[in-house]
Amino acid sequence: MASAPGPPSVRGQSGDQPVSPQTKIQRLLKAGIELFQDDKDLQALETFKKAFLLAIGLPEPHTQARCLFNLGAAYIATGKPKKGLKCTWKAKEMGATEKGDGDLSFNIAAAYDAMREYTKAAEFYRKATREYEARETPKAADALVKLAYCLASTGDATSAARSFCLAGRAYQRARQPEDAAMALREAANYFLRSPKYRLEDVLEVLEGCSQLCTGITNPELLSHLRNHLGLHYAELKLFGPAEEQFVEALKLCSGESFALRKRAVLLQNLGAIYNARQESQRALGYHGEAANAYGVLGETAAQGQCLYNLASAHSQLGNHHHAQFHYQQAVKAFVDAGDSYGQAQGCEGLGTAHLCQGRPDQAAHYYQQALALLDKAKEACDIPRERILEKLADVTRYQETLRRCNSYTGGLVDSGADPLWKYNEHQSRLSNEKGGTGWA
């Protein structure tokens, strides 16, 4: 499965009598199809051109139509969809395909898809799906996947998700569990993007995908699927199932299948899950190991995220001195990575750590620094700004209270005062396989 349009379908020659031009055309068609199937699209295009030029000299429109059909498919695959569409329509007029042949509709859809005319593309992918289903061919599942991505491109996430669901079932009928699992994972992804998704729909496809994973033997694909299932469960705040998926994926990161970055991603995600479940002591080891792994890999942004998560876990445990140290390390990593938003979050954490240790002046300094960094951050949003402004206002009020107490008591302050600094509002950061991402 892939989000890019194509590849369009090509069609072979059906054993005509071996006169010399026909034999040569047949060999060229066969060679072109083999090149096409090996993803050598440009070579296939040149081969189909030769076949078509030979066919023009024959008084057989049907042979010309077959060559033109494959030439159109090659044009679409090589980034020339307008030429490809023109060839495909001409081939249809010349009788290249039988009525109800899904390949023709699929290729027309692929051309419109490549031209980003998604509404037209979706129309022909639907038609191709119906025609493939009538012939009971597994190509229907591929057409449904392409239809889903077109619908997503038009902004209809709900319909895209349902098309992925149908594709998943079609792949299952065709006994293609890997493709079926990937389709269901995408269905969950687009259901969650839809403003009108139903929880039961998401859970159904996540459970279906998880069941399919038990029959998948490719460790790389299985690890990828398990990690994304965990991310989707975490997005739904279902941390128990999320943990199960991350643990299963982590088991695959050993032996011949060991990949340090994949292991780092999963360690980061498990640590974030334990933070969310208030199991901070358990989270510490995962955050520390993930940070070390990213350090070895030289991925400073991801290392900063893990150090931030580690600091948050210490903060939840009341280890504010350790939290301060790791927030400082996280800020350094974010500076090296050029991540202003990460720096802002780290400074916010430093503000809270200082405040929890009775240093309101330093807390105010870091909150102000966090606000300044948010102005530079591409990811800046109103929620962190409002939260930090509220904290800064509380610090200012607390400082004023201290001054008043000092004026009345000659500088003595009640050591048992608890000025509201026992909260920790930071969210741990989960990571997908392309890099870290925030979640809430």
C-alpha positions in Angstrom: 0.0 0.0 0.0 1.2 3.5 -0.7 -0.4 7.0 -0.8 1.1 7.9 -4.3 -1.1 7.2 -7.3 -0.5 4.1 -9.4 1.0 2.0 -10.6 -1.6 1.8 -13.3 -2.4 -1.5 -14.8 -0.8 -2.9 -18.0 -2.1 -5.7 -20.2 -0.3 -8.5 -22.1 -0.6 -9.9 -25.6 -2.9 -12.8 -26.0 -1.1 -15.3 -28.3 -1.9 -14.1 -31.9 -0.5 -16.0 -34.9 3.3 -15.4 -35.1 3.7 -13.2 -38.1 7.0 -11.3 -37.9 5.7 -7.9 -36.9 3.2 -9.4 -34.4 6.0 -11.5 -32.9 8.1 -8.5 -32.4 5.3 -6.5 -30.9 4.5 -9.4 -28.6 8.1 -9.6 -27.4 8.2 -5.8 -26.8 4.9 -5.9 -24.8 6.2 -8.8 -22.7 9.5 -7.0 -22.0 7.7 -3.7 -21.2 5.4 -5.4 -18.8 8.4 -7.1 -17.0 10.2 -3.8 -16.8 7.1 -2.1 -15.5 6.6 -4.8 -12.8 10.3 -4.3 -11.8 9.6 -0.5 -11.3 11.8 0.4 -14.3 9.1 2.7 -15.6 11.2 4.8 -18.0 12.6 1.7 -19.7 9.1 0.3 -19.9 7.9 3.5 -21.5 10.5 3.4 -24.3 9.7 -0.3 -24.9 5.9 0.4 -25.2 6.7 3.3 -27.5 8.5 0.9 -29.9 5.7 -1.6 -29.7 3.1 1.1 -30.6 5.2 2.4 -33.5 5.4 -1.1 -35.0 1.6 -1.6 -34.4 0.8 1.6 -36.3 2.0 -0.1 -39.5 -0.4 -3.0 -39.1 -4.0 -3.0 -40.3 -5.1 -4.2 -36.8 -6.7 -1.5 -34.6 -7.0 -4.0 -31.7 -3.3 -4.5 -31.6 -2.7 -0.8 -31.7 -5.2 -0.3 -28.9 -3.4 -2.8 -26.7 -0.1 -1.1 -27.3 -1.6 2.3 -26.7 -3.2 1.1 -23.4 0.1 0.1 -22.0 1.8 3.2 -23.3 -0.8 5.3 -21.4 -0.1 3.3 -18.2 3.7 4.0 -18.6 3.1 7.7 -19.2 1.0 7.9 -16.0 3.7 6.0 -14.0 6.5 8.3 -15.3 4.8 11.5 -14.2 3.0 12.5 -17.5 -0.6 11.8 -16.6 -2.1 14.1 -19.2 -0.4 12.1 -22.0 -1.3 8.9 -20.3 -5.0 9.9 -20.0 -5.1 10.8 -23.7 -3.6 7.4 -24.7 -6.0 5.6 -22.3 -9.1 7.2 -23.7 -7.9 6.6 -27.3 -7.2 3.0 -26.4 -10.8 2.6 -25.0 -12.2 4.1 -28.3 -10.2 1.5 -30.2 -11.5 -1.4 -28.2 -8.5 -2.1 -26.0 -10.6 -3.5 -23.2 -13.8 -5.4 -22.7 -16.8 -3.6 -21.2 -16.6 -3.6 -17.4 -12.9 -4.2 -17.3 -11.6 -2.5 -14.1 -8.1 -1.9 -15.5 -9.3 0.9 -17.8 -11.2 2.7 -15.0 -8.3 2.2 -12.6 -5.8 3.8 -15.1 -8.1 6.7 -15.8 -8.4 7.2 -12.0 -4.6 7.0 -11.6 -4.2 9.7 -14.2 -6.6 12.1 -12.5 -5.1 11.2 -9.2 -1.6 12.2 -10.4 -3.1 15.5 -11.7 -4.6 16.1 -8.2 -8.1 16.1 -9.6 -9.2 13.9 -6.6 -13.0 14.1 -7.1 -12.7 12.7 -10.7 -10.1 10.2 -9.5 -12.4 9.0 -6.8 -15.3 8.6 -9.3 -13.2 6.2 -11.4 -11.6 4.4 -8.5 -15.2 3.6 -7.4 -16.0 2.4 -10.8 -12.9 0.2 -11.0 -13.8 -1.2 -7.6 -17.3 -2.2 -8.8 -15.9 -3.8 -11.9 -13.1 -5.7 -10.1 -15.6 -7.0 -7.5 -17.9 -8.2 -10.3 -15.0 -10.2 -11.7 -14.1 -11.3 -8.2 -10.5 -10.2 -8.6 -8.3 -9.1 -5.6 -7.5 -5.9 -7.5 -10.6 -4.4 -5.8 -8.7 -4.0 -2.6 -6.0 -1.9 -4.3 -8.6 0.3 -5.9 -10.3 0.8 -2.5 -7.0 1.9 -1.0 -6.4 4.4 -3.8 -10.0 5.6 -3.4 -9.4 6.1 0.3 -6.4 8.3 -0.2 -8.3 10.4 -2.8 -11.2 10.9 -0.4 -8.7 11.9 2.3 -7.2 14.5 -0.1 -10.7 16.0 -0.6 -10.9 16.4 3.2 -13.5 13.6 3.8 -11.6 11.6 6.5 -14.7 9.6 7.5 -15.3 8.2 4.0 -11.6 7.6 3.6 -11.6 5.5 6.8 -14.6 3.5 5.6 -12.9 2.8 2.3 -9.8 1.6 4.2 -12.1 -0.7 6.2 -13.5 -2.2 3.0 -10.0 -2.6 1.6 -9.0 -4.4 4.8 -11.8 -6.9 4.4 -11.0 -7.3 0.7 -7.4 -8.1 1.5 -8.5 -10.6 4.1 -10.7 -12.4 1.6 -7.6 -12.5 -0.7 -5.5 -13.9 2.1 -3.2 -10.9 2.3 -3.0 -10.3 6.0 -0.1 -7.8 5.9 -2.0 -5.5 3.5 -5.2 -6.1 5.4 -3.5 -5.0 8.7 -2.0 -1.9 7.0 -5.4 -0.9 5.6 -7.1 -1.2 9.0 -4.3 0.8 10.6 -4.9 3.6 8.1 -8.7 3.3 8.8 -8.1 4.0 12.5 -5.8 6.9 11.6 -8.4 8.5 9.4 -11.3 7.8 11.8 -9.3 9.7 14.5 -8.8 12.6 12.1 -12.6 12.8 11.5 -14.5 15.3 13.7 -17.4 12.9 13.7 -15.7 9.6 14.5 -17.4 7.0 16.7 -15.2 5.4 19.4 -16.7 2.0 18.6 -15.6 2.3 15.0 -12.0 3.1 16.0 -11.8 0.3 18.5 -13.2 -2.2 16.0 -10.5 -1.5 13.4 -7.8 -1.4 16.1 -8.8 -4.7 17.4 -9.1 -6.2 13.9 -5.6 -4.9 13.1 -4.2 -6.3 16.3 -5.7 -9.7 15.5 -4.1 -9.7 12.1 -0.8 -8.9 13.6 -0.7 -12.3 15.2 -0.4 -13.9 11.8 2.3 -11.5 10.5 5.9 -12.9 10.5 7.7 -9.9 9.0 9.3 -8.4 12.2 10.0 -5.0 10.6 6.4 -4.5 9.5 5.0 -6.0 12.7 7.0 -3.6 14.9 5.8 -0.7 12.7 2.2 -1.8 13.1 2.4 -2.4 16.8 4.0 1.0 17.4 1.2 2.8 15.5 -1.5 0.8 17.2 0.0 1.9 20.5 0.0 5.5 19.4 -3.7 5.3 18.4 -4.6 3.7 21.7 -2.7 6.4 23.6 -4.5 9.1 21.6 -7.7 7.6 22.9 -6.3 7.6 26.5 -6.4 3.8 26.5 -3.0 3.4 28.1 -3.4 -0.3 29.0 -3.8 -1.5 25.4 -1.2 1.1 24.3 1.3 -0.4 26.7 0.6 -4.0 25.4 1.3 -2.9 21.8 4.5 -1.1 22.7 5.8 -4.0 24.8 5.1 -6.5 21.9 6.9 -4.2 19.5 9.9 -3.9 21.8 10.3 -7.6 21.9 11.0 -7.5 18.2 14.0 -5.1 18.7 16.5 -7.8 19.6 18.7 -10.3 17.8 18.8 -10.0 14.1 15.9 -7.6 14.1 17.6 -5.2 16.5 17.5 -1.6 15.4 18.7 1.0 17.9 16.4 3.7 16.7 13.3 1.6 16.7 14.2 0.5 20.2 14.7 4.1 21.3 11.2 5.1 19.9 9.5 2.3 21.7 11.3 3.0 25.0 10.3 6.6 24.7 6.7 5.7 24.1 6.6 3.2 27.0 8.0 5.8 29.3 5.4 8.3 28.2 2.7 5.8 28.9 3.9 5.2 32.4 4.1 8.9 33.0 0.5 9.2 31.9 -0.5 6.4 34.2 1.3 8.1 37.1 3.7 5.2 37.3 6.6 7.6 37.3 9.1 5.4 39.1 8.6 2.7 36.5 9.0 5.4 33.7 12.4 6.6 34.8 14.4 3.7 33.4 12.7 3.8 30.0 13.2 7.6 29.6 16.9 7.3 30.6 17.6 4.4 28.2 15.8 6.1 25.4 17.7 9.4 25.9 21.0 7.5 25.9 20.1 5.7 22.7 19.1 8.9 20.9 22.4 10.4 22.1 24.3 7.5 20.5 22.4 8.1 17.3 23.1 11.8 17.4 19.4 12.7 17.3 19.4 15.7 19.7 15.8 16.7 19.2 14.5 13.2 20.2 17.1 13.1 23.0 15.7 16.4 24.3 12.2 14.9 24.3 13.2 11.9 26.4 15.2 14.1 28.8 12.1 16.3 29.1 10.0 13.2 29.8 12.5 12.0 32.4 12.4 15.4 34.1 8.6 15.2 34.2 8.7 11.8 35.8 11.0 13.1 38.5 8.7 16.1 39.0 5.7 13.7 39.5 7.8 11.9 42.2 8.6 15.1 43.9 12.3 14.8 43.0 12.5 18.5 42.0 16.3 18.8 42.2 16.6 15.9 39.7 13.8 17.3 37.6 15.6 20.6 37.4 18.8 18.9 36.2 17.1 17.0 33.5 15.1 20.0 32.3 18.4 21.8 31.9 19.8 18.9 29.9 16.6 18.8 27.8 16.9 22.6 27.1 20.5 22.1 26.0 19.5 19.3 23.6 16.7 21.4 22.2 19.1 24.3 21.6 21.4 22.1 19.7 18.5 20.8 17.6 17.1 24.4 17.0 13.8 23.4 18.5 12.3 26.6 20.0 9.1 25.0 21.1 11.0 22.3 23.0 13.2 25.0 24.6 10.0 26.8 25.7 8.6 23.6 27.3 11.9 22.9 29.0 12.1 26.5 30.4 8.5 26.1 31.7 9.6 22.9 33.5 12.6 24.7 35.0 10.3 27.4 36.2 8.1 24.9 38.0 11.2 23.0 39.4 12.6 26.2 40.9 9.3 27.2 42.3 8.8 23.8 44.0 12.2 24.4 45.6 11.2 27.8 46.9 12.9 30.0 44.4 10.1 32.2 42.9 12.5 34.7 41.3 14.2 32.0 39.2 10.8 30.6 38.4 9.6 33.9 37.1 12.8 34.2 35.0 12.3 30.9 33.3 8.6 31.4 32.7 9.4 34.7 31.0 12.0 33.0 28.9 9.5 30.3 27.9 7.1 33.0 26.7 9.8 34.6 24.6 10.7 31.3 23.0 7.1 30.5 22.2 7.1 33.7 20.1 9.8 32.1 17.9 8.4 28.6 17.8 6.7 27.4 14.7 4.5 25.0 16.8 3.4 27.8 19.2 -0.2 27.7 20.2 -2.4 29.5 22.7 -2.7 26.8 25.3 0.9 26.7 26.5 1.1 30.5 26.4 -2.1 30.9 28.6 -0.8 28.2 31.0 2.6 29.9 31.4 1.0 33.3 31.8 -1.2 32.0 34.5 1.8 30.5 36.3 3.7 33.7 36.0 0.8 35.6 37.4 0.7 33.2 40.4 4.4 33.6 40.9 4.0 37.4 41.0 1.2 37.1 43.5 3.3 34.8 45.6 6.3 37.1 45.6 4.0 39.9 46.7 2.7 37.7 49.5 6.3 37.0 50.6 7.1 40.7 50.7 4.1 41.4 52.9 5.0 38.6 55.2 8.6 39.9 55.4 7.4 43.3 56.3 5.2 42.0 59.1 7.6 39.4 60.6 11.0 41.0 60.1 11.9 38.6 57.3 10.6 35.4 58.8 8.4 33.1 56.7 6.3 30.2 57.8 8.3 27.2 56.6 5.1 25.1 56.5 3.5 27.3 53.8 2.5 25.4 50.7 2.0 28.0 48.0 0.3 25.9 45.3 3.4 24.6 43.6 2.7 20.8 43.8 1.3 20.6 40.3 3.0 19.3 37.2 1.1 20.0 34.0 3.6 18.8 31.5 2.7 16.1 29.0 5.2 13.4 28.1 6.0 13.2 24.4 5.3 10.1 22.5 7.2 9.3 19.3 6.2 7.8 16.0 8.9 6.2 13.7 9.6 9.4 11.9 10.4 11.4 15.0 8.8 12.7 18.2 5.4 14.2 18.4 3.4 15.9 21.1 0.2 14.4 22.4 -2.5 15.4 24.8 
